[in-house]
Amino acid sequence: MITDRTPAPNQFHNELELDPKAYGLPGAEELAALLAALHPDCAPGTAPRQGPDGSGGDVYAPRVVPQTASVAHVPGTAGLPQIPAAWQAPSFARVGNLSVEALRADFPILGEEVNGRRLVWLDNAATTQKPRPVIERLEYYYRHENSNVHRGAHTLAQRATDAYESARAAIARFIGAPDSAEVVFVRGATEGINLVAQGYVKQFLRPGDEIILTMLEHHANIVPWQLLAEETGAVLRVAPIDADGQIILSGYADLFTPRTRFVSASHVSNALGTVAPVAEMIALAHGHGVRVCIDGAQSVSHLPVDVRALDADFFVFSGHKIYGPTGIGIVYGKSELLEAARPYQGGGNMIADVTFAETVYRKAPAKFEAGTGNIAGAAGLGAAVEYISAIGMRHIAAYEQDLLAYGTRALSAVPGLRLIGTAAHKASVLSFILNGHAIEDVGRRLSAAGIAVRAGHHCAQPVLRHFGLEGTVRPSLAFYNTREEVDLLTDVLSDIAGGKT
Ligand SMILES: Cc1ncc(COP(=O)(O)O)c(C=O)c1O
């Protein structure tokens, strides 16, 4: 039974015994009053709320974001982890009309302490942190809705099915898919690309047929096509990039031949941040009668995406990179292409009728969702896209572009630092190497300062080798990051570059 949702005080705060009033922040009494005003049901000492049916006084009734309603953002610090004032984003930093400080307070983990320092999460390209509405949505599902979907004829089966399908509808709205039946739940972008390769493309391939990728691809958009090429005798062709890490469109156009059967390309490079000109690339491919899959794993969290405006045939992304849970993602596919695709896996849930002689499949998306999926994860992903839609993807993109420009200037001034990936159109990735310092050492030094970045090959070895590298250090930004965090990163890097221990 949980009745008091006031978070435990942050350990760091306790250790220092800070007086919030000394920082111009409200004291404990003011916070309690504010909390009571905002969430009368969960203020300390408040009697537990009654269940929806009026029974019992012990029913947990969290402030849950309904899948179908937009998020009412509640700014302010009430009920959220207590972060010393010096750590907070300046209140004037805004994403749209929401203060970054208030948005940061939605992410409990950002109040975490690591290695004796405040956590500075700059590993957003690997995975993003989760806001309270997503965390609460998962908890709500397991407390009130947990059941298998589509099967049982009982109330919880209905609730779970509603949660699953309304999440699908929210995701379809988020990416501009005309019909939620065009959204298939999978484990993530990796499984999505495998589904497209095995379920749709494989059936059309003959030995010598060609598939076009680009030099920017993550391994998740290389290896499934290599497996397919091995199985079918197809050949992979790779679109070139220039010294800034930008796709050379003429080089891409030159790859098309009468044997070209499919294109699969990332929207945003995870290693360099390059935003690929996917609208032009899709139009070019369609001019040759060739279908295209866009790997949106790194784009959906940074740019407004409209699959219909792009005219993408398939589009995949992972929930965990867009503030949702791990183990859930989607494949968008145009309905006629999903109908033409074969099931990727067989099992329960995806069938209309089974005899030992033959099986009749259900229509998409069920046809591709064999077995029991990540129902709670789907509901959590629905909450995530509702949350960022309420903030506004245009606002997120504008804020992150500003932060990227700031970070680019700041890092460029660090002696011996070379940025890798300097495309004119980039999302918020700042890959670099530091002269005379192994990337792993730089990663460790940053981690000791509480700063989480990725140091390695980022599962994109071909593009790094194109630059003659085996790895980079990769800070990657999200809308909850601040200029102060970038300053801290720059200071630590300057110390490393200057030989300070
Ligand atoms: C561009 C790109 N595509 C695909 C993936 C694979 O995503 P997942 O591991 O969530 O399936 C990633 C992960 O980093 C990525 O950055």
The ligand as a Tripos MOL2 file, in Angstrom:
@<TRIPOS>MOLECULE
LIG
   16    16     1     0     0
SMALL
NO_CHARGES

@<TRIPOS>ATOM
      1 C1         20.6030    5.2790  -35.0560 C.3       1 LIG1
      2 C2         20.2880    4.0890  -34.2100 C.ar      1 LIG1
      3 N1         19.6060    3.0740  -34.7510 N.ar      1 LIG1
      4 C3         19.2820    1.9840  -34.0430 C.ar      1 LIG1
      5 C4         19.6370    1.8670  -32.7310 C.ar      1 LIG1
      6 C5         19.2610    0.6250  -31.9830 C.3       1 LIG1
      7 O1         18.3700    0.9550  -30.9650 O.3       1 LIG1
      8 P1         17.9390   -0.1730  -29.9100 P.3       1 LIG1
      9 O2         19.2110   -0.6810  -29.3080 O.co2     1 LIG1
     10 O3         17.0990    0.5800  -28.9290 O.co2     1 LIG1
     11 O4         17.1860   -1.2060  -30.6520 O.co2     1 LIG1
     12 C6         20.3570    2.8860  -32.1180 C.ar      1 LIG1
     13 C7         20.8140    2.7820  -30.7180 C.2       1 LIG1
     14 O5         21.7030    3.4600  -30.2780 O.2       1 LIG1
     15 C8         20.6800    4.0360  -32.8760 C.ar      1 LIG1
     16 O6         21.3460    5.0590  -32.3360 O.3       1 LIG1
@<TRIPOS>BOND
     1     1     2 1
     2     2     3 ar
     3     2    15 ar
     4     3     4 ar
     5     4     5 ar
     6     5     6 1
     7     5    12 ar
     8     6     7 1
     9     7     8 1
    10     8     9 2
    11     8    10 1
    12     8    11 1
    13    12    13 1
    14    12    15 ar
    15    13    14 2
    16    15    16 1
@<TRIPOS>SUBSTRUCTURE
     1 LIG1         1 GROUP 0 **** ****
